[in-house]
Amino acid sequence: MYSGILVRYFGLHYIANMEIITLDNDIKVLYVTATSFPDGIMDAFERLYALVPRGGGRRIFGISRPEKGVVTYRAAAEEMKDGEADQLGCDTMLLKKGKYAAITIPDFMEDISRVGAAFQQLIAMPGIDRDGYCVEWYLNETDVRCMVRVNS
């Protein structure tokens, strides 16, 4: 585990506490794709929340990676019952089980650039799954866990 690493990106300095977490099971999510990155992210979440209610134990994610030369961003929610995505007209994907390098950012909306800086640190690490995604796990209304899958 890494902790207390000083990071400097985009002219910002902050201490990032990195940890390795394990997802014991795949997580099937339904998603709405943003029309652009990063400008379309909020709209994608608004469209997602129009389909699925917040709360109720449903995990919420932001999932991104470069595809065909541009970053594709998906606002995603855990599928709570089989067939839910089909009923809502959404596509699905799996967040693969396994080990993830993670940085949790409290009060992320106070300085949203910390999310990008955390991912810059995470994707620079050796041993990450280069075919994986940058995953934002929204733990609550204020805190996000930035994660990238590592090769086991």
Steps between C-alpha positions, in 0.01 A plus 500: 500500500608853429404790721591863551644546152552864397361556153535798269277528193338801336696725739323348802660346805320261730556184694339195348446188708508211258376158596440167334140382526343178381167460324400145589238478225436650159257793514249522214413861426260674267623825355438821309783624277602864524481695175845648569778489757524674739222746415228236459552324834237687703239456225574126488436471874178700470382260229601202715313633805191555285504122443605367840436655840788596725546305819351164583843340530575539128869568429574786258807522276668710236690282252740634239785418267633608162313337212576581136716795601253672736403440862165324531324561832210294634281599795410163647283339766510151639231284343278397790303222324548295186354668195482846657728652234288356219185642657665843518652483151858509632813312406693308765858419582690319774742652745734206536573349837857519619749741651479874439738780590281768656511855629202631696428871466281659769286800399606457137272780374706756694776448243392268220848510346615266780315217320706546184819533703424176687449313173822641357681355800319166478552442127871580535545202732669187370285188489163654421260329261560701181173367354306605809306812589537800726219444750347763726302337779270758658494392863248770595407853391842643592765227474632312199744210476714513184609151395694317230522122477843348555628180344486214747 
